[in-house]
Amino acid sequence: MSILAALAATAAFGFIVGRLSTRPGFRKLRSENAHLRELIDNLDIQLRLATYMAGHDRLTGLPNRSSAAKVFLIREMRGLPTVVALIDLDRFKHTNDTYGHHVGDDLLRVIAERLAQAVKSHGGTAARLAGDEFLLLLPADDDSDRVEPVAAILDLLAEPATLSTDDGEVVVHPEASAGIAVYDGNYGTFDTMLHHADVALYHAKQQRGTHRAYEPHMRMPRNARRHGPRWRDQRPADSDGQFGGEVTA
């Protein structure tokens, strides 16, 4: 064998030995890279989930107040008239007290699902603010009845709902009231519209299951509490001058 042939054979042998000796290292590196990619993908999913959860209600999956404010701000910047409807369930405390909070939570999910489906046809947004209080943002066309869609949604919410309790299934008949304020595309902020809708809701709650549109002369009682039981959740005074009915938080 010539010297050149011997050198070539030695080089080839060294190359083969080197590949064989480093193959486990390559396998380990590929495995580590795959694991790293999996961690990155999981982190991306977690970040997306965290971002989603930050803007949505955990119980119902609806957008929360912060997300609703952003939706309104976009419409405000574009000068788009918007119906702002504050919806509050009637006698929700009764459901919680009678069947338990887990059944109350199920009812809130049912209401949220109905609202989410209802606003789709209007190109609007449904959000949960807190407790049994929800918010609708609906486009307001100049030539349309701006109250009628909210009234139709209240009728939808009032349809019977079958819920599972510890003692079996029960059919409940949810009812809700709504306060409505309209942003004309020029004047008003999210907080202002929400306050106007809140005042209108107080008046609507005096006859449960109804809706009222805000008017400038409307007022909230001076001593209305903004936390805990709300004045708008109380029935008008009974004949003896005392407030009757249930107070829903």
C-alpha positions as CSV (number, residue, x, y, z in Angstrom):
1,M,0.0,0.0,0.0
2,S,1.3,3.4,-0.9
3,I,1.9,6.1,1.6
4,L,-0.9,8.2,0.0
5,A,-3.3,5.3,0.2
6,A,-2.4,4.7,3.9
7,L,-2.9,8.3,4.7
8,A,-6.3,8.3,3.0
9,A,-7.3,5.2,4.8
10,T,-6.2,6.6,8.2
11,A,-8.2,9.8,7.5
12,A,-11.3,7.9,6.5
13,F,-11.0,5.7,9.6
14,G,-10.6,8.8,11.8
15,F,-13.6,10.5,10.2
16,I,-15.7,7.4,10.8
17,V,-14.6,7.0,14.4
18,G,-15.2,10.7,15.0
19,R,-18.7,10.6,13.6
20,L,-19.4,7.5,15.7
21,S,-18.0,9.1,18.8
22,T,-19.9,12.3,18.4
23,R,-23.3,10.8,17.4
24,P,-24.5,10.5,21.0
25,G,-23.6,14.1,21.5
26,F,-25.6,15.1,18.4
27,R,-28.6,13.1,19.7
28,K,-28.4,14.8,23.0
29,L,-28.1,18.2,21.4
30,R,-31.1,17.5,19.2
31,S,-33.0,16.3,22.2
32,E,-32.1,19.5,24.2
33,N,-33.0,21.7,21.2
34,A,-36.4,20.0,20.9
35,H,-37.0,20.4,24.6
36,L,-36.0,24.1,24.3
37,R,-38.4,24.6,21.4
38,E,-41.2,22.9,23.5
39,L,-40.5,25.2,26.4
40,I,-40.6,28.3,24.1
41,D,-43.9,27.1,22.6
42,N,-45.4,26.5,26.0
43,L,-44.1,29.9,27.2
44,D,-45.7,31.6,24.2
45,I,-49.0,29.8,24.9
46,Q,-48.8,30.9,28.6
47,L,-48.1,34.5,27.6
48,R,-51.1,34.5,25.2
49,L,-53.3,32.9,27.8
50,A,-52.2,35.4,30.4
51,T,-52.9,38.3,28.0
52,Y,-56.3,36.8,27.2
53,M,-57.2,36.3,30.9
54,A,-56.1,39.8,31.8
55,G,-58.8,41.2,29.5
56,H,-61.5,38.6,30.2
57,D,-63.7,37.5,33.1
58,R,-62.6,34.2,34.5
59,L,-66.0,32.9,35.3
60,T,-67.9,33.6,32.1
61,G,-65.1,34.2,29.5
62,L,-66.6,37.5,28.5
63,P,-64.5,40.6,28.1
64,N,-64.0,42.5,31.4
65,R,-64.5,46.2,32.1
66,S,-60.9,47.0,30.9
67,S,-61.5,45.4,27.5
68,A,-64.9,47.1,27.2
69,A,-63.3,50.5,27.9
70,K,-60.8,49.8,25.1
71,V,-63.7,48.9,22.7
72,F,-65.5,52.1,23.6
73,L,-62.3,54.2,23.2
74,I,-61.8,52.9,19.7
75,R,-65.4,53.8,18.8
76,E,-65.0,57.2,20.5
77,M,-61.8,57.9,18.5
78,R,-63.7,57.1,15.3
79,G,-66.7,59.1,16.3
80,L,-69.1,56.1,16.1
81,P,-72.4,56.5,18.0
82,T,-72.7,53.7,20.5
83,V,-75.5,52.3,22.8
84,V,-74.2,51.7,26.3
85,A,-76.5,49.3,28.2
86,L,-75.9,48.3,31.8
87,I,-77.7,45.1,32.6
88,D,-78.4,43.8,36.1
89,L,-80.1,40.5,37.0
90,D,-83.2,40.8,39.2
91,R,-83.4,38.6,42.3
92,F,-80.0,37.0,41.7
93,K,-79.4,36.9,45.4
94,H,-82.5,34.7,45.7
95,T,-81.0,32.2,43.3
96,N,-77.7,32.1,45.3
97,D,-79.5,31.8,48.6
98,T,-81.9,29.1,47.4
99,Y,-79.6,26.8,45.4
100,G,-76.1,27.8,46.3
101,H,-73.4,30.0,44.8
102,H,-72.3,27.2,42.3
103,V,-75.8,27.3,40.8
104,G,-75.6,31.1,40.7
105,D,-72.3,30.8,38.9
106,D,-73.9,28.5,36.3
107,L,-76.7,31.0,35.8
108,L,-74.2,33.8,35.2
109,R,-72.5,31.6,32.6
110,V,-75.9,31.0,30.9
111,I,-76.6,34.7,30.8
112,A,-73.1,35.5,29.5
113,E,-73.5,32.9,26.7
114,R,-76.9,34.4,25.7
115,L,-75.5,37.9,25.7
116,A,-72.5,36.9,23.6
117,Q,-74.7,35.3,21.0
118,A,-77.1,38.2,21.0
119,V,-74.5,40.9,20.4
120,K,-73.1,39.1,17.4
121,S,-76.0,40.0,15.2
122,H,-75.5,43.6,16.1
123,G,-71.8,43.7,15.8
124,G,-71.5,44.7,19.4
125,T,-69.6,43.6,22.5
126,A,-70.9,42.1,25.8
127,A,-68.8,42.3,28.9
128,R,-69.1,41.3,32.6
129,L,-68.3,44.1,35.0
130,A,-68.8,42.4,38.4
131,G,-71.2,40.1,40.1
132,D,-74.5,40.0,38.2
133,E,-73.8,43.2,36.3
134,F,-73.1,43.1,32.5
135,L,-72.4,45.7,29.9
136,L,-73.4,45.9,26.2
137,L,-71.8,48.2,23.6
138,L,-73.9,48.2,20.5
139,P,-73.5,50.3,17.3
140,A,-76.1,53.0,17.1
141,D,-77.4,53.8,13.6
142,D,-78.9,57.2,13.1
143,D,-82.1,55.8,11.6
144,S,-82.6,52.9,14.0
145,D,-84.4,52.4,17.3
146,R,-81.5,52.5,19.8
147,V,-83.6,51.0,22.6
148,E,-85.3,48.1,20.8
149,P,-82.2,45.8,20.6
150,V,-81.7,46.1,24.3
151,A,-85.4,45.3,25.0
152,A,-85.1,42.2,22.7
153,I,-82.0,41.1,24.6
154,L,-83.8,41.4,27.9
155,D,-86.6,39.1,26.5
156,L,-83.9,36.6,25.4
157,L,-82.4,36.6,28.9
158,A,-85.8,36.0,30.5
159,E,-86.2,32.6,28.7
160,P,-86.2,29.6,31.2
161,A,-82.8,28.1,32.1
162,T,-82.3,24.5,33.3
163,L,-79.6,24.3,36.0
164,S,-78.2,21.4,38.0
165,T,-78.5,21.6,41.7
166,D,-77.4,19.3,44.5
167,D,-81.0,17.9,44.5
168,G,-81.3,17.6,40.8
169,E,-82.3,19.8,37.9
170,V,-84.3,23.0,38.4
171,V,-85.8,25.4,35.9
172,V,-85.3,29.1,36.8
173,H,-86.8,32.1,35.1
174,P,-84.1,34.8,35.0
175,E,-85.1,38.4,34.7
176,A,-83.0,41.5,34.1
177,S,-83.3,45.2,34.0
178,A,-81.3,47.6,31.9
179,G,-80.1,51.2,31.9
180,I,-79.3,52.7,28.6
181,A,-77.1,55.7,27.6
182,V,-76.3,56.7,24.0
183,Y,-72.9,58.1,23.0
184,D,-73.6,60.4,20.0
185,G,-70.1,60.1,18.5
186,N,-69.1,63.5,19.6
187,Y,-69.4,64.1,23.4
188,G,-68.9,61.8,26.3
189,T,-66.4,59.4,27.7
190,F,-66.7,55.7,28.8
191,D,-67.0,56.6,32.4
192,T,-69.6,59.3,31.7
193,M,-71.7,56.9,29.6
194,L,-71.4,54.2,32.2
195,H,-72.6,56.6,34.9
196,H,-75.6,57.7,32.8
197,A,-76.5,54.1,32.2
198,D,-76.1,53.4,35.9
199,V,-78.5,56.2,36.8
200,A,-81.0,54.9,34.2
201,L,-80.6,51.4,35.6
202,Y,-81.6,52.6,39.1
203,H,-84.9,53.9,37.6
204,A,-85.4,50.7,35.6
205,K,-85.0,48.6,38.8
206,Q,-88.0,50.2,40.4
207,Q,-90.0,48.0,38.0
208,R,-88.0,44.9,37.6
209,G,-87.6,43.4,34.2
210,T,-87.7,46.8,32.4
211,H,-85.3,49.1,30.7
212,R,-84.9,52.9,30.9
213,A,-83.0,55.3,28.7
214,Y,-81.0,58.0,30.4
215,E,-82.5,61.5,30.5
216,P,-80.8,64.6,31.9
217,H,-83.3,65.1,34.7
218,M,-82.7,61.6,36.1
219,R,-80.9,61.5,39.5
220,M,-79.5,58.8,41.8
221,P,-80.4,59.2,45.5
222,R,-77.8,61.3,47.3
223,N,-77.1,58.6,49.8
224,A,-77.0,55.8,47.3
225,R,-74.1,53.5,48.3
226,R,-71.7,52.6,45.6
227,H,-70.5,49.5,47.3
228,G,-72.5,46.7,48.9
229,P,-76.3,46.7,48.3
230,R,-77.2,49.3,45.8
231,W,-80.2,51.6,46.0
232,R,-81.3,50.7,42.5
233,D,-81.7,47.1,43.7
234,Q,-84.3,48.0,46.2
235,R,-88.0,48.1,45.5
236,P,-90.0,51.3,45.9
237,A,-91.3,52.0,49.4
238,D,-94.2,49.8,50.5
239,S,-97.3,51.4,51.9
240,D,-95.8,51.5,55.4
241,G,-92.9,53.6,54.1
242,Q,-90.4,50.8,54.5
243,F,-88.4,49.3,51.6
244,G,-89.5,45.8,50.8
245,G,-88.3,43.0,48.5
246,E,-84.9,41.5,48.2
247,V,-81.7,43.4,47.9
248,T,-79.4,41.9,45.3
249,A,-75.7,42.6,45.6
